[in-house]
Amino acid sequence: MKSAFLFAFALAGAGVAAVAAQPAARNWVTTVATTSTGSYVIGNPAAKAKLVEYLSYTCNHCAHFVGEASTTLKQDYVAKGGTSIEVRHAVRDPLDLAASLLARCDGPARFLGHSEAIFAKQTEWMNKGIEFHRANADRLQGMPQAKALAEIAGGSGLTALMQARGMAPAKAQACLVSKPATDQLVAMSGEAWQQRKIPGTPAFLINGTIVAGAMDWAGLKPQLDAAAK
């Protein structure tokens, strides 16, 4: 009787151990890949719903979308593997270009955090950047583009924002004056504005098809849900 009891107990214990040893579900938010054009794809590359977002850091509609939708998109869609998000830049102005260069400066692993931080502080650095440009327009116009971008990033507070997130000043400056990085963003933006002819930002594609009229989460969610089924 005693042996049978111990045998049953041992089996039960083995069952508990087997359950405990099962691996946790993968969180796809931490998976970020770079495409041949330089855009970042966040999530499962085999996701059923492939969302493309064209964004501009000086676009207040983009900041609003990120503020209302980012947490839900990450937790309920991307993390579970059913949806991926590809971020493409549609640069509109020098301040936007400076912000884009800094958001991408630490590579794909830190891009999403940097991007969300830039949008969260958009009103603050945009107002400072506009005032700085207004006060220094003549001086900036006479500079090489790379130096002007570095000045704009510093005058707007964007450089300080990235430094507060752990980016070394020398690294930020190197990214701001990088011609290959700038050329890549200019080419990506040309695809958005001249070739794709997006109507504005944010603009979205789901599985290669542009989502007409969706500039907020309420407009995008039903179509994303339908694609993810």
C-alpha positions as a Markdown table, in Angstrom:
| # | Residue | x | y | z |
|---|---|---|---|---|
| 1 | Met | 0.0 | 0.0 | 0.0 |
| 2 | Lys | 2.8 | 2.3 | 1.0 |
| 3 | Ser | 4.7 | 1.6 | -2.2 |
| 4 | Ala | 1.7 | 2.2 | -4.4 |
| 5 | Phe | 1.1 | 5.5 | -2.7 |
| 6 | Leu | 4.7 | 6.7 | -3.1 |
| 7 | Phe | 4.6 | 5.6 | -6.8 |
| 8 | Ala | 1.4 | 7.6 | -7.4 |
| 9 | Phe | 2.9 | 10.6 | -5.6 |
| 10 | Ala | 6.0 | 10.4 | -7.7 |
| 11 | Leu | 4.0 | 10.3 | -10.9 |
| 12 | Ala | 2.0 | 13.3 | -9.8 |
| 13 | Gly | 5.2 | 15.2 | -9.0 |
| 14 | Ala | 6.6 | 14.3 | -12.4 |
| 15 | Gly | 3.5 | 15.7 | -14.1 |
| 16 | Val | 3.8 | 19.0 | -12.2 |
| 17 | Ala | 7.5 | 19.2 | -13.2 |
| 18 | Ala | 6.6 | 18.6 | -16.8 |
| 19 | Val | 4.0 | 21.4 | -16.8 |
| 20 | Ala | 6.4 | 23.7 | -15.1 |
| 21 | Ala | 9.1 | 23.0 | -17.7 |
| 22 | Gln | 7.0 | 24.1 | -20.7 |
| 23 | Pro | 8.5 | 27.1 | -22.4 |
| 24 | Ala | 6.7 | 30.5 | -22.0 |
| 25 | Ala | 4.9 | 31.8 | -25.1 |
| 26 | Arg | 7.2 | 34.0 | -27.3 |
| 27 | Asn | 6.8 | 37.7 | -27.1 |
| 28 | Trp | 7.3 | 38.8 | -30.7 |
| 29 | Val | 7.6 | 42.5 | -29.8 |
| 30 | Thr | 11.3 | 42.0 | -29.1 |
| 31 | Thr | 11.9 | 40.6 | -32.6 |
| 32 | Val | 12.9 | 43.4 | -35.0 |
| 33 | Ala | 14.4 | 43.0 | -38.5 |
| 34 | Thr | 15.7 | 45.4 | -41.1 |
| 35 | Thr | 14.5 | 45.3 | -44.7 |
| 36 | Ser | 16.6 | 46.0 | -47.7 |
| 37 | Thr | 15.3 | 49.6 | -47.9 |
| 38 | Gly | 16.1 | 50.2 | -44.2 |
| 39 | Ser | 12.6 | 50.0 | -42.7 |
| 40 | Tyr | 12.1 | 48.1 | -39.5 |
| 41 | Val | 9.7 | 45.2 | -39.1 |
| 42 | Ile | 8.6 | 44.5 | -35.6 |
| 43 | Gly | 7.1 | 41.1 | -34.8 |
| 44 | Asn | 6.6 | 37.7 | -36.4 |
| 45 | Pro | 7.9 | 37.7 | -40.0 |
| 46 | Ala | 5.2 | 35.1 | -40.8 |
| 47 | Ala | 2.4 | 37.0 | -39.2 |
| 48 | Lys | -0.9 | 36.7 | -41.1 |
| 49 | Ala | -1.6 | 40.5 | -40.9 |
| 50 | Lys | 1.3 | 42.6 | -42.1 |
| 51 | Leu | 0.8 | 46.2 | -41.2 |
| 52 | Val | 2.9 | 49.0 | -42.7 |
| 53 | Glu | 2.9 | 52.4 | -41.1 |
| 54 | Tyr | 4.3 | 55.5 | -42.8 |
| 55 | Leu | 5.1 | 58.1 | -40.1 |
| 56 | Ser | 6.6 | 61.5 | -39.7 |
| 57 | Tyr | 7.8 | 62.8 | -36.4 |
| 58 | Thr | 6.5 | 66.3 | -37.0 |
| 59 | Cys | 3.0 | 65.0 | -37.7 |
| 60 | Asn | 0.6 | 65.5 | -34.8 |
| 61 | His | -1.8 | 62.8 | -36.1 |
| 62 | Cys | 1.1 | 60.3 | -36.0 |
| 63 | Ala | 1.8 | 61.3 | -32.4 |
| 64 | His | -1.9 | 60.9 | -31.5 |
| 65 | Phe | -2.0 | 57.4 | -33.2 |
| 66 | Val | 1.1 | 56.2 | -31.3 |
| 67 | Gly | -0.3 | 57.5 | -28.1 |
| 68 | Glu | -3.7 | 55.8 | -28.4 |
| 69 | Ala | -2.7 | 52.6 | -30.2 |
| 70 | Ser | 0.9 | 51.6 | -29.4 |
| 71 | Thr | 0.2 | 49.7 | -26.2 |
| 72 | Thr | -2.8 | 47.8 | -27.6 |
| 73 | Leu | -1.0 | 47.0 | -30.9 |
| 74 | Lys | 2.1 | 45.6 | -29.1 |
| 75 | Gln | 0.2 | 43.6 | -26.4 |
| 76 | Asp | -2.8 | 42.3 | -28.3 |
| 77 | Tyr | -1.5 | 42.0 | -31.8 |
| 78 | Val | 2.2 | 41.9 | -32.3 |
| 79 | Ala | 3.3 | 40.1 | -29.1 |
| 80 | Lys | 1.1 | 37.1 | -29.9 |
| 81 | Gly | 2.5 | 36.7 | -33.4 |
| 82 | Gly | -0.6 | 37.4 | -35.5 |
| 83 | Thr | 0.5 | 40.9 | -36.6 |
| 84 | Ser | 3.7 | 42.5 | -37.6 |
| 85 | Ile | 4.4 | 46.2 | -38.0 |
| 86 | Glu | 6.8 | 47.6 | -40.6 |
| 87 | Val | 7.7 | 51.3 | -39.9 |
| 88 | Arg | 8.6 | 53.4 | -42.9 |
| 89 | His | 9.6 | 57.0 | -42.7 |
| 90 | Ala | 7.9 | 59.7 | -44.7 |
| 91 | Val | 10.1 | 62.7 | -43.8 |
| 92 | Arg | 8.5 | 66.1 | -44.2 |
| 93 | Asp | 11.1 | 68.6 | -43.0 |
| 94 | Pro | 14.6 | 69.0 | -41.5 |
| 95 | Leu | 13.3 | 68.7 | -38.0 |
| 96 | Asp | 11.6 | 65.4 | -38.9 |
| 97 | Leu | 14.8 | 64.2 | -40.6 |
| 98 | Ala | 16.9 | 64.9 | -37.5 |
| 99 | Ala | 14.3 | 63.1 | -35.3 |
| 100 | Ser | 14.3 | 60.1 | -37.7 |
| 101 | Leu | 18.1 | 59.9 | -37.7 |
| 102 | Leu | 18.2 | 59.9 | -33.9 |
| 103 | Ala | 15.4 | 57.4 | -33.5 |
| 104 | Arg | 17.3 | 54.9 | -35.7 |
| 105 | Cys | 20.7 | 55.7 | -34.3 |
| 106 | Asp | 20.9 | 52.7 | -31.9 |
| 107 | Gly | 19.7 | 50.3 | -34.5 |
| 108 | Pro | 16.6 | 48.1 | -34.7 |
| 109 | Ala | 16.7 | 46.8 | -31.1 |
| 110 | Arg | 16.1 | 50.2 | -29.5 |
| 111 | Phe | 14.2 | 51.9 | -32.3 |
| 112 | Leu | 10.7 | 51.3 | -31.0 |
| 113 | Gly | 11.5 | 52.8 | -27.6 |
| 114 | His | 13.3 | 55.8 | -29.1 |
| 115 | Ser | 10.4 | 56.4 | -31.5 |
| 116 | Glu | 7.7 | 56.3 | -28.9 |
| 117 | Ala | 9.8 | 58.6 | -26.6 |
| 118 | Ile | 10.2 | 61.2 | -29.5 |
| 119 | Phe | 6.4 | 61.1 | -30.1 |
| 120 | Ala | 5.6 | 61.4 | -26.4 |
| 121 | Lys | 7.6 | 64.7 | -26.2 |
| 122 | Gln | 6.6 | 66.0 | -29.7 |
| 123 | Thr | 5.0 | 69.2 | -28.6 |
| 124 | Glu | 8.0 | 70.2 | -26.4 |
| 125 | Trp | 10.8 | 69.6 | -28.9 |
| 126 | Met | 8.8 | 70.8 | -31.9 |
| 127 | Asn | 8.0 | 74.1 | -30.4 |
| 128 | Lys | 11.7 | 74.6 | -29.4 |
| 129 | Gly | 12.8 | 73.5 | -32.8 |
| 130 | Ile | 10.5 | 75.9 | -34.6 |
| 131 | Glu | 11.7 | 78.8 | -32.5 |
| 132 | Phe | 15.4 | 77.8 | -32.9 |
| 133 | His | 15.0 | 77.6 | -36.7 |
| 134 | Arg | 13.2 | 81.0 | -36.8 |
| 135 | Ala | 16.0 | 82.6 | -34.8 |
| 136 | Asn | 18.8 | 81.0 | -36.8 |
| 137 | Ala | 17.4 | 80.6 | -40.3 |
| 138 | Asp | 20.1 | 82.6 | -42.1 |
| 139 | Arg | 22.9 | 80.9 | -40.3 |
| 140 | Leu | 21.5 | 77.4 | -40.8 |
| 141 | Gln | 20.9 | 78.1 | -44.5 |
| 142 | Gly | 24.6 | 78.8 | -45.0 |
| 143 | Met | 25.7 | 75.5 | -43.4 |
| 144 | Pro | 26.3 | 72.1 | -45.0 |
| 145 | Gln | 23.1 | 70.0 | -44.4 |
| 146 | Ala | 24.8 | 67.6 | -42.0 |
| 147 | Lys | 26.0 | 70.4 | -39.7 |
| 148 | Ala | 22.6 | 72.1 | -39.9 |
| 149 | Leu | 20.8 | 68.9 | -38.9 |
| 150 | Ala | 23.1 | 68.6 | -35.9 |
| 151 | Glu | 22.3 | 72.2 | -34.9 |
| 152 | Ile | 18.6 | 71.7 | -35.3 |
| 153 | Ala | 18.7 | 68.5 | -33.2 |
| 154 | Gly | 20.6 | 70.3 | -30.5 |
| 155 | Gly | 18.4 | 73.5 | -30.6 |
| 156 | Ser | 15.2 | 71.6 | -30.5 |
| 157 | Gly | 16.2 | 69.4 | -27.5 |
| 158 | Leu | 16.1 | 66.2 | -29.5 |
| 159 | Thr | 19.8 | 65.4 | -28.8 |
| 160 | Ala | 19.2 | 66.0 | -25.1 |
| 161 | Leu | 16.2 | 63.7 | -25.2 |
| 162 | Met | 18.3 | 60.9 | -26.7 |
| 163 | Gln | 21.1 | 61.5 | -24.2 |
| 164 | Ala | 18.5 | 61.1 | -21.4 |
| 165 | Arg | 17.8 | 57.6 | -22.9 |
| 166 | Gly | 21.4 | 56.6 | -22.7 |
| 167 | Met | 22.7 | 57.7 | -26.1 |
| 168 | Ala | 26.3 | 59.0 | -26.0 |
| 169 | Pro | 26.6 | 62.6 | -27.4 |
| 170 | Ala | 29.4 | 61.5 | -29.8 |
| 171 | Lys | 27.1 | 58.7 | -31.2 |
| 172 | Ala | 24.2 | 61.1 | -31.6 |
| 173 | Gln | 26.4 | 63.5 | -33.5 |
| 174 | Ala | 27.8 | 60.7 | -35.7 |
| 175 | Cys | 24.3 | 59.6 | -36.7 |
| 176 | Leu | 23.1 | 63.2 | -37.4 |
| 177 | Val | 26.0 | 63.8 | -39.9 |
| 178 | Ser | 25.9 | 60.3 | -41.5 |
| 179 | Lys | 25.4 | 60.7 | -45.2 |
| 180 | Pro | 24.4 | 57.0 | -45.8 |
| 181 | Ala | 21.8 | 57.2 | -43.0 |
| 182 | Thr | 20.4 | 60.4 | -44.5 |
| 183 | Asp | 20.4 | 59.1 | -48.0 |
| 184 | Gln | 18.5 | 56.0 | -46.9 |
| 185 | Leu | 15.8 | 58.1 | -45.2 |
| 186 | Val | 15.5 | 60.4 | -48.2 |
| 187 | Ala | 15.1 | 57.3 | -50.5 |
| 188 | Met | 12.5 | 55.8 | -48.1 |
| 189 | Ser | 10.6 | 59.0 | -48.1 |
| 190 | Gly | 10.7 | 59.3 | -51.9 |
| 191 | Glu | 9.1 | 55.9 | -52.1 |
| 192 | Ala | 6.3 | 57.1 | -49.7 |
| 193 | Trp | 5.6 | 60.5 | -51.3 |
| 194 | Gln | 6.5 | 60.1 | -55.0 |
| 195 | Gln | 6.0 | 56.4 | -55.7 |
| 196 | Arg | 3.4 | 55.2 | -53.3 |
| 197 | Lys | 1.8 | 58.7 | -53.3 |
| 198 | Ile | 0.5 | 58.4 | -49.7 |
| 199 | Pro | -2.1 | 61.0 | -49.0 |
| 200 | Gly | -0.4 | 62.1 | -45.7 |
| 201 | Thr | 0.8 | 60.7 | -42.4 |
| 202 | Pro | 0.1 | 58.4 | -40.8 |
| 203 | Ala | -0.7 | 56.1 | -43.7 |
| 204 | Phe | -1.2 | 52.4 | -43.5 |
| 205 | Leu | -1.0 | 49.3 | -45.6 |
| 206 | Ile | -2.4 | 45.9 | -44.6 |
| 207 | Asn | -1.0 | 43.0 | -46.5 |
| 208 | Gly | 0.2 | 45.4 | -49.3 |
| 209 | Thr | -3.1 | 47.3 | -49.7 |
| 210 | Ile | -3.5 | 50.9 | -48.6 |
| 211 | Val | -6.1 | 51.4 | -45.9 |
| 212 | Ala | -8.2 | 54.3 | -47.2 |
| 213 | Gly | -9.2 | 57.0 | -44.7 |
| 214 | Ala | -7.6 | 55.5 | -41.6 |
| 215 | Met | -5.6 | 58.0 | -39.6 |
| 216 | Asp | -6.5 | 56.7 | -36.1 |
| 217 | Trp | -7.0 | 53.5 | -34.2 |
| 218 | Ala | -10.8 | 53.5 | -34.6 |
| 219 | Gly | -10.4 | 53.6 | -38.4 |
| 220 | Leu | -7.6 | 51.0 | -38.6 |
| 221 | Lys | -8.7 | 48.4 | -36.0 |
| 222 | Pro | -11.7 | 46.8 | -37.9 |
| 223 | Gln | -9.6 | 46.3 | -41.0 |
| 224 | Leu | -6.6 | 44.9 | -39.0 |
| 225 | Asp | -8.9 | 42.5 | -37.1 |
| 226 | Ala | -10.4 | 41.3 | -40.4 |
| 227 | Ala | -6.9 | 40.6 | -41.9 |
| 228 | Ala | -5.8 | 38.8 | -38.7 |
| 229 | Lys | -8.6 | 36.3 | -38.7 |
